Amino acid sequence: MDEVDVSRTDGMLHIRLNRPDKRNAVTRAMYGIMADAVATGESDDAIRVVLFSGAGEGFCAGNDLNDFLAHTPKGTEGPGFRFLRTISTATKVLMAAVHGNAVGIGTTMLLHCDLVVAAHSARFSLPFVSMGLIPEAASSLLLPRAIGHIRAAELLLLGEAIDAATALRWGLVNRVVDETELMEVARSLARRISAQPPSALRMSKQLLKDDRAGVALRIEHEGRIFSAQLRSPELKEAATALLEKRLPGLLPVGVGLERKRIEMRGHVAGSTGIGVLPPASQELLVAGNLMRLLHGPAQLGLELGARYRFSTYGMAQPGPRDCASLSEGLIALRRQGSGAPRVDPQGKRDRCGEE
């Protein structure tokens, strides 16, 4: 199965992330395929629109952790930066149909799209600072332009997710629809775009994107700092903690967490809130009140091979209702709050974290 599906129809080039078992976490190879696909669309006069979407339960969970650590970017070269340059200079209309989690690059790439349709289930987050990194894709420039400095600072400095309704209100997406209608609405808009006079369409986009030089410089500037941060102790600790299935050691010394009794696999264990690893299962235990002490999920967007089911007790265990990464599990914990069931805007219970 191809991890990126590329198809053409009615003047539209459709690029679909197709790694649903990993929530469409992006690898170097996937970046290369997407960059090549957009470049092909740019050279094809029959293509008027490029549409991005994701298979499975979410749009994109960010960068794949294992692939990312195995092929750490050096400087601003490589498939990831090539993809960013390609979408930032595209002359064809770029669109995205977003559902579920859009983490890291899953959100920053949207800043280069001309039209974004979101499902009610969409959640957008930029957790770079929480991972010891800095924003990429010129998001430090484009995000404040789109939604203002105060809101951009909230998203980037706290790393907390916002829902589709908030994204619509802030101007990050054009429309919010039911998930069952998402692709049809996106394709309908793409067909309408494709029917427009091509020269007028191309020149109008060019005028709308009149700061290409500034965006290119910001991508390069961010890229140099980003690459340097990849060698920082903060990033090393965050990545190691993920692979070892523990929380990163970034909390202030002396922070006390409320003791909590947590039910796990039929027995009750006392916890200080940091974690318990039962010998029989070696599962990560996370106290629900820990989220109050963090400035946001510390690892959003980094994909884990381990899979979790988070219960309303604030613990984690393997199970059929999986969260594909710890980032999704931390989101589930944050939503649980007082232990109330998590309900999306359509009145359905969240699948991630179900008992």
QUIKAGI-V818406 format. One record per helix or strand. SS is the DSSP state (helix for helix, strand for strand). FROM is the first residue (numbers start at 1). LEN is the number of residues. If there is no record, write none. Layout:
ss->SS from->FROM len->LEN
ss->SS from->FROM len->LEN
This chain:
ss->strand from->4 len->6
ss->strand from->12 len->6
ss->helix from->20 len->3
ss->strand from->26 len->1
ss->helix from->28 len->15
ss->strand from->49 len->6
ss->strand from->60 len->1
ss->strand from->63 len->1
ss->helix from->65 len->6
ss->helix from->79 len->10
ss->strand from->93 len->6
ss->strand from->101 len->3
ss->helix from->105 len->8
ss->strand from->115 len->5
ss->strand from->123 len->3
ss->helix from->129 len->3
ss->helix from->139 len->9
ss->helix from->149 len->10
ss->strand from->162 len->2
ss->helix from->164 len->7
ss->strand from->175 len->3
ss->helix from->179 len->16
ss->helix from->198 len->11
ss->helix from->212 len->18
ss->helix from->233 len->11
ss->strand from->260 len->5
ss->strand from->267 len->5
ss->strand from->285 len->1
ss->helix from->288 len->6
ss->strand from->308 len->3
ss->strand from->315 len->3
ss->strand from->323 len->1
ss->helix from->326 len->11
ss->strand from->343 len->1
ss->strand from->349 len->1
